[in-house]
Amino acid sequence: MNKKKLWLGVAVLALVGAAVATRGMWKSDGVTARSPGQAARVVPVEIASAERKKMPVRLSALGTVTPIASVAIKARLETEITAVHFSDGSLVKKGDLLFTLDCRQIEADMKRVQAVIDGAAATLEQGLRDVDRYTELASRNATPIVTLNNAQTSVNVSRATAESNRAQLENLKVQLGYCTIRAPITGRISMANVKVGNFVRPADTSPLATIIQVSPIYVSFAVPQKNLPDIRQAIAAETATLEAVIPGDTRRAGGSVTMIENTVDAATGMAMIRATMPNADELLWPGTLVNTEMTMRVEDAVAVPSSAVQISQTGNFVFVVKDGAAKIQPVTVERQVGSESVVSSGLSGGETVVTDGQLLLSDGTRVNPRPIKSAAGT
């Protein structure tokens, strides 16, 4: 029993000694004490400046490319196609010859009518001579008045016959013009639905081809009705511009907003907006879905790189570098423009903000700032 008490006393003394030896290594708050020669931690971060500059007020929406004009080419005669003068899908200009139709019957009818006109003209000439002769004879009572009247009637009939056939000849000339079909507008033409040798009729439901104007062209998109006052004001001031981006393509097509639909869809609360795009390079293709960004105006604002804005349970904030330390600064983000965020409160411009390395920061952490990397990675 005495031995057990002796060993128990030795164990207690050993624990007390260990506690005394480690007492100097701990603070009263449980945080490890820093040795006198150990420096404070410095976190490397990337920085940028909060700038006050002109920033656009934009509205994004999904839009559809629609043609300004689309013309279905149809035949106006019952006849046969003798030639097709375009390549499928090619760009045609207004007045270009597209189709040639068989016009031999019309040309024959024109010759026949012309012959009738010539005969009526000859008869008219003869009748006029008879009228002159009978007029002289009647003045001397050398011929009955009825003979003069008959001659005058013959002249009138010949004149009417000539005029009627001239009108018929003009109609045949119009029909002859229908035998050559030309492009009524400039645009992209579809594939020809009929080829040489096909018989066409005005009653055919399918067009011979379709031409769609591609330059300029429309982009239509819907916006919430709450944005209409700003949009109407921008259109009135002629500051409403639009950029359209085709998914999968980095190029942008520019244009101007030209119309607001005259009603708001009561079911959705959306209003249709239409912009006119020059589309000289044919970047926009009819029927394509595009991402649109409408700029309504440009105004002064404070902007920071979007990578500088952090989110917490209490709202957005940024780390502002001042005197070599990072300080938490709550901010209100109004909108995002490209890779920048517009800050409506919290920053006045000129502050240095952290854009990379925030995960290692807390309020008051010492930092080693370096400028933000460029797009090329330099």
LINBELSUL-V169601 format. One line per field, one symbol per residue. phi: phi as a letter, one per 30 degrees, with the letter a starting at -180 (. if undefined). psi: psi as a letter, one per 40 degrees, with the letter a starting at -180 (. if undefined). burial: # if it has 16 or more other ideal C-beta (glycine too) atoms within 10 Angstrom, else .. A space follows every 50 residues. Layout:
BEGIN
phi = ???
psi = ???
burial = ???
END
This chain:
BEGIN
phi = .ddddddddddddddddddddcdddbddcicddddecddddccdbcbacd ccadbdccbcacbbdbddbbbcdbdcbcacdcaccbceiddccejddcbb cdbddddddddddddddddddddddddddddddddddddchcbddddddd dddddddddddddddddddddddddddddcccddbcldcddddbcejdcc bdddddddabcbdcbdbcbcacbdddddeddddddddhcdcbbcbdejbd dbccabdbacedbcdddciccdcbcccehdchddceiddbccbccdabbd acbbeddddccbdckdabcccbhibccdbdbccdacbicccdcdajbcjj dccdcajddccbdjddbcdbddddddid
psi = dddddddddddddddddddddedeeiideehhihidehiihhhhiiiiih hhihhihihiihihhiidihhhhiieigaiheiheiiheihiiheihdih iheddddddddddddddddddddddddddddddddddddefeiidddddd dddddddddddddddddddddddddddeehhihdihahiaiheiaheihi idehdhidihhhhehiiihhiiiiddedddddddddefehiihhhhhehe iihiaiheihieihhddefihhihihhdfdefdhhheihihihhhdihih ihiihdedhihadeaiiihhhhfeihhhhiihhdihhbeihhhdidiehe ihiheheddeiihehhigiiiiiidee.
burial = ..........................................#.####.# #...#####.#.#.####..#.###.#.#.#..#.#.....#.....##. #.#..#..##..#..##..##.##..##.##..#...#....#....#.. ##.##..##.##..##.##..#..##..#.#.#.#####..#.#.....# ......#########.#######...#..##..##...########.... ..#.#.#..#...#.....##.#####.#...##.#.#.#.#####.... #####.####.....######....##.#.#.##..#..####..##... ########..#...#.#.#..#......
END
